[in-house]
Amino acid sequence: MSRMGGIFGNILKGFRTGGESGRLPEERREAEERFVICIGSQWAGTTFLYEILQKCSEIDMHPLVELHYFDTLYGFRERSMLEDFVTVRYAMEYESFRREGGYRDAEHRRILESLKLLKEAPSLEELQYRSIFASDGERSPLVGEISPEYMLMDRESIEAMASVVGRESLVLLLARDPVERFLVAASSIFPGDSRDSFEKFVMGLFESHRAWVSQQDSFNDYEGAYEKFSELFPNTVLLSYEELLSPERGYESLERALGLSIAAGSYRVLAQRERESLRKFDISAELRYILRRRYEKSRSFLSERFSGIYGQEMPSLPPAREDEIERIEKAAIFA
């Protein structure tokens, strides 16, 4: 499947010529191992990207989606969140193991072993990141994981991360139209089901949930994340969720980013399924204006890098009284 081009293609080529068995000695495997770290935003399509890499490429994606190792280790995520997840998921997977009298398959074994490592480690500081990827079986030297919140880490933490995974690792930063991403995020915490109540709920967020809105601003700061990561990881690639939805354009952009071939048929199936699952938001011109104004800088950054995807003109402010205009502008630009 591999084109055998670029840094990752060459690694696969060396892996396949690793002796009569086609397997590399453990010390050489670790030396040639390369990480693919996928970051992005909540609700930006990272699960979709994970499925593509897992099912359509030769990258060995960790079966636990969203490891949250580094963001938890460096204090950008509450440790209790990872601890609670590991406790609940381990109990569930172990019950499956007990009920079925063994592992369902090799993936189930890796999941349970990884959870056991995380559960029994005295602390994350004492748990080696590479040990989470250990496997007794033959696998690709290209290993990957996806944790959206890594994009929120500061330069010092990213530098520490680079010292663990190596600066030659590939970082894939997945971006999505910040307006649409904000709306999906808001809908995930919206308790109602009507358009009018959803609009009122979203407008209320700007006043009563400023911390949450500020977090969404951070998740939509693709330019800032790209600058931080590309400084420390030369192989940082910005991907567009909207572009990945295209059966041809997305497929080609991902192949270029990886330097590897992607299984075209499987990719098209996943892209079609993702397109069918998209939610369309029928919102007022006022709310659309507020969000477009708020994320104008982020959309301009994406528009410069992805021609024809994010270049729509700014919608006009709907007719309103002067006091209403002041309220709208305040909601659109407050920091």
N, C-alpha and C positions, 0 to 999 in steps of 0.2 A: 504493500500500500504506500510505503514512503517514497517520496521523490528522491531521497538521499541527497538533498541539497540543504545548505545552511547548517547552522550549528546543530540542530536537532536531527536532521537527516543523517549527518555524519556520525552522530552518536549511535543511532540505530544501525548504521552500516557496520560499525565496529562491534556492536553487540552481537550481530548475526554471524560474525566471523570469529567468535570467541572460543574456538577449539572444536573438536569433533562433536561434542555434545551440543554446541551452539550456546552454551552457558558460560558466563564469565565467572572467574573466581570472585569470591565475596569482596576482597579488598579492591579488586579492579572495578567491580560493579559499583561500589560506593564512590570510588574516585571519579567514575564517568557518569554517575547518576546526576540528572538535571531535574530541577523542579519547575513546574508550571503552576504559578500562583495566580488564581483568578480572584479579582476584587471587583467592587462595584458598589451599588446601593441596594438597600432593601427595595424590593419591588421594581428592580431594573432589569429583570430577566436572567439573573444569575443561575437559577435552577435550569432554565432552558439551555444556557451555555454549558452547564455541567453535563446535561444529558447528551449534548452534541459531542463533547470531548470524550465522554465515557463510551458512547455507542458508535461513534463515527471515526475515531482516531486511534492511534496506537499509544496514546498517553494512558498510563495506568492511574486513573483517578481514584482517590481514596473512597471506599464505599460509604463512609460516613460523610454525608453532605454537610458542609459548613463545620469544620473542625473548631474554629474560633480559638486556636492555640495562641497566636501572637497577640491578638487584641486583648485576650484575657490575661496573658502573661504580663503585658506592659500596662495594664490598668485602664484600658479603654472600654472594658466590658466587665460587669460585676462577676466575680469568681463564682458566686452562688448560682448564677445562671448556668454556667457550664457544669458545675457539680450536680445541680438538680437534673439537668438533661442526662448526664451520664448515669446517675442513679436509676432514673425511671427507664431509660432505654436499655440499660444492662439487665434489669429485672425482666423486662419484656423479652429480650433476646435469649436470656438464659432459660426462661420458662419454655420458649419454643424449642430450645436445645433439649431440655429435659423431657418435654412431651413427645418429641419426635425420636428420641433416643440417639441423638447425634446432630451434627451440622446439616443444614439443608443443602448447602453447597459450599464451594471455596469462599465465596463472598461472605456468606454468613459466618464462616470461621474467622475471617479477617475482621469483621465488624465486632464480633464478640471478644476477640483477642485485643483489639484496640480499646474497646470500652473497659476491659479488665485492666489494661495498662493505666488508663486515665483514672480509673476508680481506685487503684491500689497505690498509685504514686503518692509519696508523702506530700509533694507539692509539684506544681508545674516547673519550678526552677530545677527540680531534680529529675525531671522526665526529659530525656533526649528527644527532640522533635523527630529525628530520623527513625527512632525506634517505633514510632507510630505507623510507619510505612513498611516495617519489616515483614517479609513473607518467605515462607519455606519453599514456595513453588517458583517456577521460572516466570519472570515478568519483564516488562519493558524497563529500560533504565530511565525512561521519561516518566516521572511520577508527578501527580498533581493533586491539588485540593482547591476548594473554593470557600472563601469566607468574606462576604461583602464588606463587613465593618473594618477590614484591614485598611481600607481607604481613609479612615478617620485618624489613623496613627500619625504622630508627629515625626519629624525628621530623625530625631535621636532613636526612636523606636524602630523606624524603618532601617536605619543603619545597623542596629543590633540584629534585626531580622536578616539582613543581608549577610551578616557574619556567620549566620547559621546555615542558610540555604545556598549561599554563594551569589555573588553579584552577577554571575553569568546566567542565573535563572531567568526564565521568561515570566513577566508579569502582564497579565491581560486585564485591562481596566475596561469594564463594560459600562457604557453610558446609555441613558435613555432620555428622551425628551423630558426635561425637568418639570414641565407643566403636567404632562400625562402621569409621570411618576408620582408627583405630589398628589394628584387626584386618586390614584390607586392606593397610595398610602393612607389617605384620609378615609377612603371607603372601607379600608380594613378595620377601622376603629369606629365606623359610623353605626349607630344602633338602629337606625330606621331603614326605610326602603323607598321613600318617595323622593322625586327630584327636588321639590320645594324644600323639604326638611333637610335634604343633603346640603343644599346651598346655604341654608341658615346655619347648619352645623359647621360647614367649612368657614364661613365668614366669622363665626364665633370663635374658631380656633385662633384667629389673628389677635383676638383680645384676651381670651381666657386660657389659652394653652401656648403661650409664647415660647416656652422651652421646647415643646414638641415641634413647633414651626421652625425654630432655630436649628433643631436637629435635621429637619428636612433640608434646610439651606445648606448644611454641611454635606449631606448626602448628594446634593445637586452641584457641589463645587468640583466638577470634573477637572477643571483647569488646575486648581490648587493641588488636587491629588496627583494629576499627571506630572506636574512640575516636581513634586516631592519624590515620587517613585522613579521617574526617569533620571533624576540626578544620581541616584544610588544603584539603580538597576538599568543599565544601558539598553537591555532588551525589554523595555516597557512598551506595550502596544495598546493604543486606544481603539476599542471596538464600539460599534453602534448597534444597539438592540434592534432598532428599526431596520438597519441594513441586514442584520442576520436573519430577519424575517423573510428577506427576498431569497427565493430558491437558488438564484444564480449569483447575484451580486454578493450576498452574504457568504455563500459557499466559497467564492473566489477570494474574498478578503480574509477569511479565516485560514485558507490554505497559505496565502502569502505571509500571514502573521506567524504561523507555525513552521513554515518550511516543510510541511508534511502534507500528504494527500488526505482528503476527507472522503469518506464513503458517501457518494452523491445521493444514492437512492435513500439511504437511511436519513440523511440530512433533510431531504425534501419532505419526508414523512413527518419528521419532528417539526419542521418549519410550518407545514400546513396545519398541524395540530395546534401549534402555538398561536397562529393567526386566528384560528377558529375560537380560541379561548379568550381573545382580547375583549375587554369591556369598553364600550363606547360611552363617553360621558356627554350627555346633552345638558350643557350648562349655559347660563346666561352670558350675554356679552360683557356684563359688568365683571363677573367672576373671571371670565377668560382674560379680560384686560388686566385685572389685578395680578393674576399669576404670570401672564406674559411680561408685564412690567417688572415684576419681582425677579424673574429669572432670565431677563433679557441678556445679561452678560454671559451666563452659562450657555444659552442657546446660540449666541454669536460665536462663542468658542467652538461649539460643535459644528455650526454651519460652515466655518472656515475649513474644517477637516473632512466633512462629509457633504460633498456637493449635492444639492437637490433634495436633501432630507429635512433640514432644519431651517430653511431659508424663507419661510412664509413671513409676509409683512405683519407688522404690529397692528392688531385690531384697533379700531377707533374707540375712544371712550364714549359710551352711550350718553345721550342727552340727560343732564341732571342739574339740580340746583347747585349753587356754589358750595353750600355746606356739604352736600352729598359728594361733590367732586373732591372736596378736601378730605372727607372720610375715606373715599376710595383710594386716593393717592397715598394716604397714610398707611392703609392696609397693604398697599403694593410695595412700599419702600422701607418700612421701619426695619431697623437692624436688630 
